[in-house]
Each structure stands twice: as structure tokens, then as C-alpha cells.
Amino acid sequence: MFGNIAQRLAGKNILITGASTGIGYHTAKYFAEAAKGDLKLVLAARRKEKLEALKADLLKDYPSIKVHIDVLDVSKVNTIAPFLKSLPEEFAIVDVLVNNAGKALGLDAIGSVDSADVEEMFETNVLGMIQLTQLVVKQMKERNSGDIVQLGSVAGRNPYPGGGIYCATKAALRSFTHVLREELINTHIRVIEIEPGNVATEEFSLVRFKGDQSKAEKVYENTTPLYGSDIAELILFAVSRPANTVIAETLVFATNQASAYHIYRGSLDK
């Protein structure tokens, strides 16, 4: 039964944003492994050197895989259309879009949030995501097929103090995703949203606290959080389901989390 996964992914072109680290990095690795290298990957992120290292690893493990890398900062909304137009012909038709790029900045209370942080979070998490989705969904509609994977967050359901802007961006993503699914009901395009809880990746909290390592580490102190590979596995599972099945929403926590702000910080061992 599960041997059909490689067959379902065979030859597909998968575009992943924020692919250089964390969830995006592991998603690229998992897709390559599941398809046994029989697919195409478009890997986009801000740092080309990390993408180059990932591409080299993928080609070493799967010599037949096709990988295109390029710099894309989705917060620079006006660069998204040129990015898509510049894709080589064999990578131009996107079968699976993984909108993974996103960020949180700070935990300041409303009234004290830096306006530059507000703009950067909305440009990255909302405006850039919408622009890329609008452009890709047009080609998906033309051939009546495709998967759109949205990286949401429990923060889009459970807003918390200090998350006034980040939570608002993820709530916007969630509403946009729901509307998109409703509008595509008469097509074969699937819209999938993954909503993780506390995920420890290489950089998410470090970016949130603007390089303060001690604050970043404290987020995961005395917990066993989710990791990028856990979310990548869910993305792979959802995309590799039979064509008549849509894993529309997946809310996923570590075992010591019950909501956005309820995390048990102690030993689970009895």
C-alpha cells in the first residue's frame, strides 16, 4: 500500500520557499528520499550558499534528481514574479507549492512593536505568500491539478500576549487558505494547511529575538519540542495521499503542549 508514495510523486516539480534551513530543508530531503530521486525540486531562500550545500547533498544521495536553486526573499514582493519567470523551462510548471517561508520578530506588546517589524512580518508571512500563491494557482487552474501546502501555526488559532503581529499574520494565512480551498472546490487542486505548535528549528527563535542566543534557547527550555523533520514528514504524508484525499488541516503539537500558550516545562517521565 505505502509503496505507492514514490509512484505518486514521480516526476513532480516541487517548489519550496525558505528551503535553506529548518522545515523547508527537511521537506526537500524527505521528498527526495520518498521519490527515490525521481522528481524535480525548486529550492528558494535568501542565502544561496546554504541552498548550494543542500543541492550538493541531494545530488550526492540521488544522482538522478533534478534541483534548481535560486535566491528569493518573499518579503520583497516585487521580486516574486521575476523569480517565477526566470525558472528554466523544465522547472516552470509547479506541481506542488510549499509556502514555508515565514518569520516572527520580537514579543513586544501592542503599542511597542517596531513598525519595521510589523511590515517585515506581514510582507513575509502574508503579502509574499499571497503573491506567490496567486501566480502559481493560475497555472494550476490551467491544467486543473496541483497541491498548495500552507505553513500556518497554532498562533493563527490561539493568539497570545506578545504575538499581536505574528499571530495576526498567521490568522490571515489561515483565512486566505480557507477561502482558497472553497474557491477551488470544483477543481483537482488540493489546498493543505499544516499548523505546528512549538517547533525548534535552527533559526526561528534566533530570528525572533534578533540573534540573542540565550533568549532563543529559553523558548525550548525543559521541553521536548517538535523539530523541522516532524513537520516535513507531515507535509510529505499530505502531498502523497491519493488524488481523492485532501488533508485539509493538521494541527500538531509536541506531547507537552496543549495550546499556543500552554506548554508543560517539566519531565514527562514517571
N, C-alpha and C positions, 0 to 999 in steps of 0.2 A: 504493500500500500504506500509506504512512505518513500519508496524508491522512485515515485513519480515526480518528486521535487525537482530533480535535475532536468527531467524532461519538460516540466512546466516553465523552467527558467531558461531553457536552451535558446541561445541566440538573442536574448533580450538586451536592450540598451537601457542601462540604469544610471540616472543622473542623481548624484548625492551632493548636497551642499554641506559645507562645514565638515569636509571629509578628511581633514588632516589629522584630527585627534578625536578622542572620545567616542561617542556613539557613531558618528559618521565613519570614522576609521574602522571600527569593528564591523559596521554594516557592510562595508566594502569587502572586508576579509571573509565574512560569513557568506555573502552572496557568491564570491569566487569559489569557496570550498563546496557549497551546496550544488553549484552548477558544474563542478569539476573543471572550471575554467572555460566552459562553453557559453560565454556571454561577453557583453561589452560594458565597460564602466566609464562614465564621465565623472571625474572627481574634481570638485571645485572647493576652493578655500582661499583664505587670504595669504597663506605662506606657501610659496611654491616649493621651497626646499623640503618641506615635510611631505608634500604630495609626491615629489620625485622619489623620496625614500620609500613611500608606500607603493608606488608603481613598481619600483625595482623588486620589492619583496613579492608582490603579486606575480610578476613575470618569472621570478625565480621558482616559485611554487607551482605556477600554472603557465607553462611556456606558450600555450595556445590562446591565452586570454588576450583580449584587446582592451587597452586602457588609454584614455585621453585625459590629460590633466591640464588645468588652466587656473589662473588666479581669478577669483570672484569674491568681492566683498558685497554681499547682498544689501548692505545698508546704503551703498551707492546705487540707488535705484536706476539711474540713467545708464548704468553700465550693463544691465541685465540683458536687454535686447541685443546689443552688440556682441555680448558673450555667446548667446544662442546662435546668432548669425555666423559667428566665426567657427562654429563646430565643423570639423571635417565631415564630408558627406556621409560616411558610414556611421557617424555618431549623431547625425542631425535629427533622426526620428527617435524621440524619447518614449520608451515603453513604460518605464517606472520612474516617477519623480519622488525623491525623498527630500522633503523640505526639513532639513535637520538644523541648519544654521540658526543660532539664536543666542541671546545673552541676557544676563541680569547685571545691573550695575547698582551697587550700594544697597543699604537698608534704611535709608533716611525716611523720616516721617514726612507725610504730605505737608507742604509749606516750606520744607527744607531741601527738596530734591533739586539738584543741579539741572538747569534747563537743557544743558548739553547731553546729560544722561537720559533725560526724557526723550529727546529727539533720537538719540542713538538706539535706544531700546525699541521705539516704535518703528524707526526706519529698518532695523534688522529683523525684528520679530513679526512685524505686521506689513509694512509697505513693501519691503523687498520680497517677502513671501508671497504677497498678493500679486505683485508684478510678474514674478516668475511663473506662478500658477496660471495666471491669465494667458500668458504666452504659450505655455506648454499645453494647456487644456484645449486650445484652438486646434492644434494638430491632432490631439487625441480624438476630438469630435469628428474631424475629417475622416478618420479611419475607424471610428466607433470602437476604440479599445484603449486600454491603459490603466495604470494604477497610480494614484496620488496618495503618498504617505505623509501625514502631517505630524510633526513632533510637537505635541501640546504639553501640558503639565497639569498636575493636580492643582497648581496655582490658578489655573483657569476656572476651577470649580470652587476652591476654598481660598478666597483672598485672606491675606494675613497682614498684621501690622508690619510696616517696613517694606511691604511689597506692593504699594499702591500703583506703581507704574508697571512693574514686571507682571503682576497679576492681571492688570488691565490688558496688557498685550496678549497674554495667553487666553484671556476670555474672548478677546477679539478674534484670535485664531480659531477658537472653538466655534464661535458663531459663524464665521466665514466658512468653516469646514462643514457645518451642518447645512448651511444654505447650498453650498456646492453639491453636497450629496443629494439634496432634494431636487436641484435643477438637473442633475444627471440621471435621474431615476429611469428615464426612457432610453438609456444608453448601456453599453457594456463597459463603461468606465467605473472603476471602483474607487471609492474615497475612504481612506483608512486613517484613523487618528489613534496615536499611542500617547497616553498621558502618564508619564512616570512621576513617581514621588521623588524621594531623596536619592539622587544618583551621584556617586563620586567619580568624576572624570578628571583627567589631567589638569583641566584649566577652568572649569565653570566657576567654582567658588573663588579661584585665584583672580579671575577677571572681575567677578562681582566686587571683591574687596581690593581691586586695583593693585594687585601684586603683594598684598600683605599676607605672607605665608601662614603666620600664626592664626589670623582670623579665618583663613580658608580651611585650615586643618581642624579648627574648633567646630565647624559645621558637622563634621563626621565623628567627633569625639564620642567615645563609648557607644558607638552604634556599629551595626553591620549593614552598610547601605547597599543599594543596587550599584551595579557597575555598567559601563558602556556596553560590554558584551551581553549583559542580560537584556538590554533594550534592543540591541542588534538582532538577537535571537527571535524576539517577538516580531520585529519588522520582517525578517525572513519568513517566519511562520505565516504571517498575514498575507504576504505577497505570493507565497507558494501554495495557497489554497486553490481548490478547483474554481473554475471561472464563475460558477453559480453561487459562490460563497463570498460574503464580504464580512471581514472582522471590522465592523464599523467603528467601535470604540473599545479601547483597552486601558483601564485604569490599573496601574501596577505599583505596588508598594514593596519595600523590604518588609520582612516579618515583624519588625519592631516599629512599624509606622501605621497609623490609622487614619490620618488626615494630613493636610499641609502643615499643621502646627502641632500635631500630637505624635511625637516621636519618643519612644522609650529609650532612655540612655542608661542602660544597665545590662547586666548579664542575663541572657535568656536561658542559661544553663541551670538546671535544677539539681 
